[in-house]
Amino acid sequence: MHTESVPLPGPRPRISPAWLAQAPHRLMFFIGASNVLLAMLWWALWLVSVRSGAWTLPLPAIPAGWLHAFLMLYLVLPSFIFGFLLTVFPRWMGLPDLPRYLYVPVGAGLMGGQLAMLLGAAGWEAGLVVGLWMALAGWTTALLVLGRLVADEKGRTWHARSCFAALVLGWLGVAMFLAFALGASPTWAFASIKLGGFGLLLPVYVTVAHRMFPFFAGNTVRGYTPWRPLWWLATVWVLAMAHLGLELMHAYAWLWLADLPLLLLTSLAVWRWWPRTRGGPPMPGLLAVLFIGTLWLPVTFALYLVQSLTYLFDGGFILARAPMHALFVGFFGSLLVAMVTRVTQGHSGRPLQMYGIAWFAFVAIQIVATVRVLADVLPDPGLWQAVAAVGWLVALSPWVARIGHIYLSPRRDGRPG
C-alpha cells in the first residue's frame, strides 16, 4: 500500500543531471522520454514536408518509413523497457540492485545511437551506421547484464525468462537492420521490423502485463482474484511466433490462423484481469488506464483477422497498416503512459495516482491511435498520418516535461533511488 510521503523541510533541491545515474529507471526513462520526442519530431516534420511541400528534408540513406519504424521499435520503446527491467529483474529474483556502472553504458548506447541516426537522416553520411553500432553496443550490454541475473538466479522466474527471450530476439533485430545498412538485402530490414513488433515488443508487454496487472489490482481492489496462468503466456508466445513467421513468409491470407486465437486469448485476459468493484469505490485512475490500454490488444487482432480473411477470400488487401498501428500506438503507446506514470510516481516518493497532465497524455494517445488507425481507410491518408504524428508531440510533450523534471530531481521522501 502506497501512502503519500511528506516532503523534507528546507530549501527545494535544484535539478541536476547527476540524479539520472541514481537508478536505472531514472536514466533510461529520461532517455526514452527524450528519444520519443526527438524521433516523433523528425517523423512529423518528414510527413508534413511530404504532404505539404512547404519545405524539403534531406533524403535518408534508407526509406524514411523504415527508419521511423526502427527508431520506435528498437530505441524509443526499449529505452523504457530496459529502465523497467534493469530495475525489476533483481527484485523479481531476490538479487541486489544493479550498480550504476552496469546500466549507464546501456543508456549511452541507446541515446547516442538515436542521436547519430537522426543526424544521419539530417545529412551526416556516416551517422546511420555509427548510430546502429552504438545501438547494438547498448543492447549487447543490457543483455549481458540481464542475462547474468537470469543465470545467477537460484529459482525460475518465468516472467524474467520470457522478457529475456524477447530481448534476445530484439538484439537479433538490431543486428539484422545493421546488416541491411551495411549492404545486405532489404529483406533483412523487413524482417527486422517485423521481429521488433511480434518478437520483441508484444512478448515483453504481455509478459509484464501478465505479471504486474493482476498484482496491481489485487493490491487495490478488495476481493480481487488475480488471474495469471502460465499456459496463457506460453500460448500467446507460440501464437505470436506463428504470426511473425507467417508475416515473414508474406502469407497474409493465413494470418487468421494465429490472429483468431490471439483475439480470443487477449479478450479472455481483458475479461479476467478487469476489476469488478461491485458497488465499492470506483477503480483508481492509475489502475484503470492499464486495462483501458489493454483493450487495444483484442482490437488489434480483430483488425488483423478482418484483413487476413478478406485477403483469403477475395484477394483484396484492406486496412493497410491499421492493425499494426492499433498495436503500436494504441496498445504500446497507452501502456507506455500508464506504466511510466506509475513507476515514476511510486519511485519518486509521490502518491500513486493519475494527475492532470498524465490524463491528458493518455486520453490524447487514444485519439492519436484512433486517427492513425483510420488514416489508412480515410481519403488522403498522408494528411491523417501527419496529423497523428503531430498529435504524438501534442499528447506527450507536457507529460515528458513533467517526468523529465522528476528524473532530474531527488525523491520527495529523501530516500535513495
Secondary structure, 3 states (H helix, E strand, C coil): CCCCCCCCCCCCCCCCHHHHHHCHHHHHHHHHHHHHHHHHHHHHHHHHHHHHCCCCCCCCCCCHHHHHHHHHHHHHHHHHHHHHHHHHHHHHHCCCCCCHHHHHHHHHHHHHHHHHHHHHHCCCCCHHHHHHHHHHHHHHHHHHHHHHHHHHCCCCCHHHHHHHHHHHHHHHHHHHHHHHHCCCCHHHHHHHHHHHHHHHHHHHHHHHHHHHHHHHHHHHCCCCCCCCCHHHHHHHHHHHHHHHHHHHCCCHHHCHHHHHHHHHHHHHHHHHHCCCCCCCCCCCHHHHHHHHHHCHHHHHHHHHHHHHHHHHHHCCCCCCCHHHHHHHHHHHHHHHHHHHHHHHHHCCCCCCCCCHHHHHHHHHHHHHHHHHHHHCCCCCHHHHHHHHHHHHHHHHHHHHHHHHHHHCCCCCCCCCC
